[in-house]
Amino acid sequence: MKNFTNQVVRFLKDESGPTAVEYAIMLALIVIVCIGTITTVGNNARTRFQTIATTLR
């Protein structure tokens, strides 16, 4: 029983869990920013190409 209690205490004191959660949150935010940036650049490029295509007609 003492071994189990020691394992529980060690688990609660372990800081690698919150660190992994923090990294996951940072990764999610980076992915969201990348998707937003790529979408914006894609829309701007599409608009530019449509303007060029209309001008060349």
PLY file of the C-alpha trace (Angstrom):
ply
format ascii 1.0
element vertex 57
property float x
property float y
property float z
element edge 56
property int vertex1
property int vertex2
end_header
0.00 0.00 0.00
2.87 2.37 0.79
4.30 1.76 -2.69
0.97 2.76 -4.26
0.81 5.91 -2.12
4.35 6.83 -3.12
3.48 6.39 -6.78
0.41 8.61 -6.44
2.43 11.32 -4.68
5.15 11.10 -7.33
2.52 11.35 -10.07
0.96 14.45 -8.50
4.36 16.13 -8.10
5.44 15.28 -11.65
5.47 18.41 -13.81
5.89 16.71 -17.18
2.11 16.37 -17.58
1.33 20.08 -17.47
4.31 20.73 -19.71
2.91 18.36 -22.34
-0.46 20.11 -22.10
1.20 23.50 -22.53
3.06 22.26 -25.61
-0.18 20.88 -27.05
-1.92 24.23 -26.53
0.97 26.12 -28.14
0.95 23.72 -31.09
-2.81 24.15 -31.53
-2.45 27.95 -31.53
0.40 27.79 -34.06
-1.69 25.55 -36.32
-4.65 27.95 -36.09
-2.46 30.92 -37.00
-0.91 29.01 -39.91
-4.29 27.99 -41.28
-5.56 31.57 -41.00
-2.47 32.94 -42.74
-2.59 30.38 -45.54
-6.29 31.07 -46.09
-5.72 34.82 -46.25
-2.76 34.50 -48.63
-4.74 32.09 -50.81
-7.71 34.43 -51.01
-5.47 37.39 -51.86
-3.69 35.37 -54.56
-7.01 34.25 -56.04
-8.26 37.83 -56.15
-5.02 38.99 -57.78
-5.15 36.26 -60.43
-8.81 37.00 -61.16
-7.95 40.68 -61.62
-5.11 39.79 -63.99
-7.33 37.37 -65.93
-10.05 40.01 -66.28
-7.52 42.59 -67.45
-6.10 40.26 -70.10
-9.50 39.49 -71.67
0 1
1 2
2 3
3 4
4 5
5 6
6 7
7 8
8 9
9 10
10 11
11 12
12 13
13 14
14 15
15 16
16 17
17 18
18 19
19 20
20 21
21 22
22 23
23 24
24 25
25 26
26 27
27 28
28 29
29 30
30 31
31 32
32 33
33 34
34 35
35 36
36 37
37 38
38 39
39 40
40 41
41 42
42 43
43 44
44 45
45 46
46 47
47 48
48 49
49 50
50 51
51 52
52 53
53 54
54 55
55 56
